[in-house]
Amino acid sequence: MINELVFRIIFAILWLVFIFNILWVRYQASAHGEKAPPDQAAIRERRLHAVGLAIFGPLWFGGVYLYLLLPSWIAFFSIPLPDWFRVAMAGVSAISIPFTIWGYRALGRNWVHALDQSQFRLRKEERLVTSGPYRYVRNPIYLGAFTLVISLSLLSANAFLFVPTVFIVTLIYMQIDGEETMLTAKFGDEYREYMKRTPRIIPRLGRDRSTHQEA
């Protein structure tokens, strides 16, 4: 049986590596971004999501803190998962990190924060990115991030982390419709054709993507 401390160390390493890389990539993108007035309509549309994230986000980060530093405080919420499964979740987490970073880097300067889409709407030089991970799914960053937080919560084997994770993933997933509406408005038929041949978030491995409609 693997000592729980080993799992906590693995969790901490994976989480820190992910956060460091995401912050660095986002800093690079924002350093080249153009400033624009906030899009109040977009902000209002996402207010419900923001409220939900404001509720469950602190629970998740609080759970991370407690799991890593004060695990006895949330031991009551432990889930009896086998060690082999938790090791497998560590592997899934490790794979999801470079995949998510791949998505960010493929976008380059095209990346924009979901809650501040006005900058993206006003830019003239953007092109629709369909290379790299965007060949397989339209939202690889979401896919990678969702996979990471779900697998990390299962690695922790603690409901105090897993339950908020489910709500956070659901709330963030609900934002995709608004973002794709924005992309359709900007790129028109080019994005509509892209939607037809490329699934939103679950890759169609081993299948001809060009012959299938959106799933």
N, C-alpha and C positions, 0 to 999 in steps of 0.2 A: 504494500500500500504506500502510495506517495504521500510524503509529508505535506500538510496544507501550506506550509511556508513556501515550498517550492512553487506551488500554484500561484501564490500571491506574488512571488518574485517574477514569474513569467508574465502574469497579468500586468504588473507595473512596467516591465520593460516594453511590452507590446503597446501599452497605452501611451507611454512617454514618446516612443518612436513615432507613433501615429500623430500625436499632437505636435511634436516638433516639426515634422515634415509638412503637415497641413498649414501651420502658422507661417512657415517659410515660403511655401508656394503662394499662399494668399497675400503675403507681404509683397512678393514679386509682382503679382497681378495688380494689386492696388497701387503700387508705385508708378505704374504706367497708365493708370486709369484717369479718365477725364472726369472732373467734378460736374455734377448737374444737380438742379433742384430736386429734392425728394419727390418721388411719385406718390402723392397722397392717396390716389385711388388704389394703387397697388398695396399701400400700407394698410388701408382700411380693409381690403379684401383678406389680408392675412392677420388681422387683429385677433380673430378667434384662435388661429394657430399659435400666435405669439403668446396669448394667455395660457393656452394649454402647455406650451413649452416652458413658460415661466413657472408653472406648477410642477411639472414632472422633471424638468431639467435639473433643478436643485436636488430633487430626490435621487436622481441618477448619480450626479456628481457627489452628493453626500454619501450615497451607497459605496461609490468608489473609495472615498476617503475612509469610511468605516471599515470596509473590507480589507484595505491595505494596512491601516494603522490601528484600528480598534475592532478586530474581527469578532471578539467575544460579545460585542454590543449587538451584533446582528446574527449571532450563531443560531438563534431561535428560528430564523427564516431559511436555514440551510435546506437544500434540496439533495436527496440521496442519489447523486449521479455517479456512475462507475468511473474509476480513474481513466480507463481507456477512452471513454467518451470525452472527458475533460481534456485529455491530451490531444485528441482529434480536434476539439474546438480551438485549442492553442494553435494547431497547424492551420486551421481555416482562418483564424485571425491574422496569422503571419502572412498568408497569401493575399488576404484582402487589402493589406496596407500598400504594397507596391501597385496593386491593381487600381486603388483609389488615386494614388499619386500619378499613375499613368494617365488617368482621366483628366486630372488637373493640368498636367503638362501638355496633353494633347490640345486642350483649349487655349493654353497660353494666355494672351492678353484678352481673349474673348470671354474669359471667366468674369462673372459678376455675381455679387451676393444676391441671394433670392429675395431679400427684403429691400433691395435698392436697385430695381431693374431700370430705373430712369436713365442711368448712365449707358446701359446697353442699347436702349432704344434710340439714343441720340447719336451714337457712334455711327460713322459712315463706312469705316474700312472693314468691318467684320465680315467674315465669310462663314458659311455653315460648315462646321467641322464634322466630317463623317469618316475620318481615318482613325487609326489606333483602336482603342476600345469602342469608339463610336461606330465602328463597323458592325458590332455585335449587339449593342443595346444603345438606346438613345440617352440613357441616364446612368452611365457607368460610375459616376461619382457617388450617386445615391446607392447604387447596388453595392459598391465597395464599403461605403460607410455603414449601411444597414447590416451587411454581413459581419462587419467588424464588431459593432456594438452588441448584436445578438449573440455572436460566438463568444465574446468576452463575458457577457452576462451568464452564459451557460458554463464557461470556464470557471467562473466564481462559484457556481452551484449554489446561488443564493437568490431567493425570491425578491429580496429587497432591491436587487439590481435588475432582475429579469422583468418584473411587472412594469416598472417605469419604462424600461426599454421598449416593451410592446406598444405602450401609448405614444412614446416619442416617435418611433418608426411610423406608426399610423398617421400621426399628425403631420410629419414631414412629407410622407408619401402623398398626402392630400394637396400639397403645394404644387405637385408636378403639373396638374391640369392648368393652373394659372401660368406657369412658366412656358408650357407648350403653346398656350394661346398667344403669349408674347412672341414666341419664336415663329409661329405661323403668321402673325401680323407683320413680322419683320422680313421673313424670307419667302412667304407666300407658297406658291406651288412647289418650290424646291423642297420646303420642309414637309409639305403634304406627301410628296413622293417618298421622302425619307421615312416618314411614319409608316407608309405602306409596306416598305421592305425591311424595316428594322423594328424589333419589339421594344417596348418601353423599358423594361427592366430585367426580364428573364431571357437569357440568350437561347436561341434555337440552335443548339449544338448539333452538328451533323445533318442539318437540313438546309435546303436552298431558300435563303431568306427572301429572295426576289419573287417567289411564287406564293407567298403567304401574306395575308392581311395582318393588321395590328392585333396583338394579343396582350 
